[in-house]
Amino acid sequence: MIGAANGPQIGITGLGVNVPERVVTNEELARHVDTTDEWIVERTGIRERRMASEGEALTDIALPAARAALADAGVDASEIDLLISATVTPDMMFPTSSALMADALGSEAAAYDLLAGCTGFMYAVAQAYGMLASGLSRRALVIGGDVLSSILDWNDRSTLVLFGDGAGAVVMEPVAKGGFLGFELGADGGGGVNLQLPGSGSRKFEHPEQILKMNGREVYKFATRVLVSSAEAVLAECGRTIDEIDVYVPHQANKRIIDHAVGKLGVPYERTVVNVDRFGNTSSGSIPLALADARADGRLRPGALVLMTGMGAGLTWGSALLEWSEAGG
């Protein structure tokens, strides 16, 4: 699915993020599996990640991010009429984490959880854009976050070292200038077996462990391909070139994957946001956390052209092109 925005201008007017206090270093993981800091850094670029403490669930991590986004936009929760929570690790299947967070915030907005793996945030902002552009919604709160530490196999070196926990949220509404220019979304369910959580739904498995399973080689091949092709597709659809991009925000899965995309796309590295070294792969929280870093270092100035691309379980992918607006700066 691909399309250039041709309706009213819809932008991000508030941004907030939050991560657990607990910092888990590579050295700590080396006490659980046969690995070293050098091995992890060389293959992933990750030096540390944040992980939830005992008893901390998604809503505990995501609500502070949501409140920060609302405050940043100068919006009361009662003014939100749509709340989308992109996650693969909700507090429970139902009631949804979106509904629980709407209630905690003091909102009666339409609320639902969206399941698209690490691409969840990109799918969610595209859906919110569609609701706002059609007039079905006036102001949306999109939350992306995961507590992947809750579904990791702590005996599997190949997955344990990659992931962390974190959340981010954005307020989306009509803006006078700038906003989203286009989206490109897709899925390849045939590759879904390469990144899955067996036993987590109605499909019966003989020995369901309910822990994340990944074929790293195949997921790497998929990620390096779609991170480039999706970005190129949305740029072409919007009539823009990579030279015009001021801020490139790729999904923070692995620095080697990011380096490959930067090289193939030809985007200058100084325009690329990289924080995988501090947070690891936070799934749906990855892109908003990176946006927050870009804003903190002054790169998200009004009028900046921002390219975001995510990819993950499904297998799914998604890109968005955004002109950062005054309200979002």
N, C-alpha and C positions, 0 to 999 in steps of 0.2 A: 504494500500500500504506500502510495507516494502522492504528495500534493503540495502545491504552493498555497500559502494563505491568501485568500482573496476576499475575506469578509472584514469585519471591524478589527481594529488593532487591539490585540490582546497581549499583555506582557506580564512580567513578574514584578510585583510591587513590594514584596516582602520576602526575606530569606532568613532562615534560622537553622542551626545545626546543633547536634549534641552527641557526645560519645561517652561511654562508661568511664569511670575514673581509673579502673584497673588497667595498667599498662603491662602487657605480656611481651617480653623480649625474646629474641631468638635463643638466647642462652637458657631461658626458662623452658622453652619447648624441647631443647636438647636433653632435658632431664626426663622427658616422656618418650621420645623416639630417637633413633640413631641419626643424628644430624648435628650440624655445627652452624654457628653464625655465618661463617664464610660460605658454606654450601648454600644456605638460604639466600644470602645477599647476591651471590653470583648468579643464581638461577631465577630469582624473582625480584630482586631489588628491595625486598621488605626487610626492615630492621626491627620493627616492633609493630604491635597492633593493640587495639583496645578490646577487652572482653568483659562481658557482663559478670557481675558477682552473683553468688548463689541467691536465687529468688528474684533476680531482676529479669523482667520480661520486656517484650517489645514496647508496650505502651509506656513503661517506666522510662525507657530511653527516648522514645519519640515525642512524648508530650512536651518536654522542655524545648525541643526543636520547633514544634508547632506554636507554642506560646511566643517564642522568639520571633518567628516569622510574622505572626499577627502584630506584635509590638512594632516590628520593623516597618510594617505597612501602615501602622496607625489605624488598625482595624479591630473592632471588637468581634469576638467569636459569634455573637448573635447576628452579625452581618454576613456571615458565611452561609451560603445555601447549598454548597456541594463540598463534600469531604471525601477524598480518595486516598486510601492507604495502600501503597505498593509494598508488598512483603511476601516472603515465603515462610516466615516464622512468626505468625500471629500469636497472641496470647493463647488462643484456642480457635477452632474452626468456627464456632459460633457461641455467643454473640461475636460479631466481627470486631476486630481491633479498631476499625474506623468508627463504628457506632459507640464503642466504649470511650474513645477519645473525644468524639463529638460531645458526649454527655459530660465528660470531665471538663471540657472547655466551656460548657454552657451553651451549646449549639444544638438546634434541632435540624440541622442540614441533612439532606440526603447523603447517606454514607455507605460506602462499600469498600471491601478489600479487593485488590487487583493482584493477580498471580501471574507474573511473567519473568520470574527469576531476576537476574541482575539487570535486565532491561526494564524492570517494573516502573522505575521513575520516568523513563522516556515514554512508555505506553501511557502512564497516568497523566503526564502533562499534555500529551496529544488528545486524550479523551476530555480533559478539562477544557482545553482550547475549543474542541468541538461543541461542548455544552455551552460555553460562553459565547462563541461566535454565532450560534443558532438562537441565542436568547433564552434558552431553557434554564440557564443559570446566570446570575449576576456577578458573583464573586466566589471563587473556589480556593480551597486549601488542599494542596497536594503534599502528601507525606511519603517519603521513601525511607525505609529502614529495615534492618534485619539483625537478629541475634543468632548468627550462624554458629557461634560456639556451642549452641544447644543441640546441634545436629551433626557435629563433627565426630569422626572416629579418632580418638586420642591415641590410637596405636598405628595410624596410617600417616606416615611422613609426607606422602605426596599431596595430601589435602590439608592436614593440620596446619602446616606452615603458611598457607595462602590466605586464610580468612580472618576477619575481625568483625566487630560489632559497631554499629553506629547508625545515625539517622539524620535526615535533613528534611526541611519543609519549605514550601514556597506558597505565597499568596498570588493568585492569578486573577486579573480583572482587566477591563478595557483601559487603554492608555491613550494619551493624546499623541504620543510620538513613539516610534519604535515598535517593539513587540515581536512575536513569532512570525517568521517569514515562510516556513515550510517544515514538513515532516516526512520521514521515510521509515516505515515499519515493516517487519517481516518475521517469518518463522519457518523452521525446518524441523517438523516433528519427527522426521525419519532419523534425525541425529539425537533425539531426546534421550535415548538409552545411554548416551555418553556422559550425561550429567543428570542424576536422578536421586530421588529419595524413596526407595522401595518400602512398601508397607505403610505409607502415610495417607492412603486413600482407600477406595472401595475395591481396588484390584488386590486379589489375594496372592501372597507370596509364601513359599514353603517355609522360609526362615526370615521373616521380616525383622530387620534390625533397626529400621527407621533412623539410619545414619546416611549422610551424604556419600554417594558413590560417583566417582569421576574417572573417565578415561582421559587422562591428562594430555596424551599425544593428540587425540582427535579434537579435543576442545581447543587446544592451542592452534591447530590448523584452521579450525572454524573461526576462532577469534581473530587471527591475523588476516583472514580473508574478509570477513564482514565489517571489521572496523574500518577498513579502507573502502570497500564497495558501497557501504551505506552512506558514508560521508560524501563520496563522489556523487552518488545519486541525488542526494538532497541539494547539493551545490548546483548540479546541472539543472534540476527542476526549478530552482529559484533564480537561475541565470547569474550565479556568482562563481567566483574562482577562489582557490585556496589562498591566493595572494592577498585577498581582501579580508581574510580571517584575522581578527585581532586576538582572540582567545580561543584556543582549542582545548576542549574538555573531554578526553576519552575516558571510558570506564577504567577504573583503577584495579585491574585484575593482576597484572604482572608487568614489570617494567620492560621486559623483553618484548612483550606484545605492543606496548606503547611505542617503544623505539622503532619497531618494525613499521607501525602505522605512520609515524612521523617521517620516516625515510621514504615510504611509498607515496605518501600524499605530498611531500615536499613542503610541509609546514615548518617554519623556523622553530627550533626547540625552545627558544625564549618565549614563544607565544603559547607553549603547551603547559598545561597544569599537571603537575605530578606530585602526589602525596601518598602514593602506595607505600613508600618507605616508612611512613608513620602510622598508617591505618590498615594496611593490607587491603584485601578485597572485602568491602562491606556491603556487597550486593546492591540493593536498591538505595542504600545510603551513599554510594560512591560518588555519583555526579553532583548532588547538592553539597556534599562535603568539599568537593573540588571547587565548585562555584564559590563557596564561602572563602576558600583560600585565595582565589583569584581576586575577590573583592577586597580582602584584607591587604593584599599587596598592591592595590591600586589599579589593577588591570581592567576591572569591570567599570570603566568610566562610561558615562552616558554616550550613546551612539556606537559603542564597541560592538563589532560583529562577532557573535559567539557561536561556535560549532560544537555540539554535544553528540556523542555517540555511545550507546551502551550495547552490550551483548551478553547473553547468558543462557540459563536453563530454558529448555523448550524444544529445540534450541531457538532462541529469539534474538532479534536485534532491532535497533531503532536509533534514528538520528533526528535532531532538530536544529534549525538555524534560527537565531534570535538576535535582534538588535536591542541591546540593553537600553532600557528607557530611563528617563530622568527619575521617575518614582522608584525604580529598582536600584538606583545607584547610591 
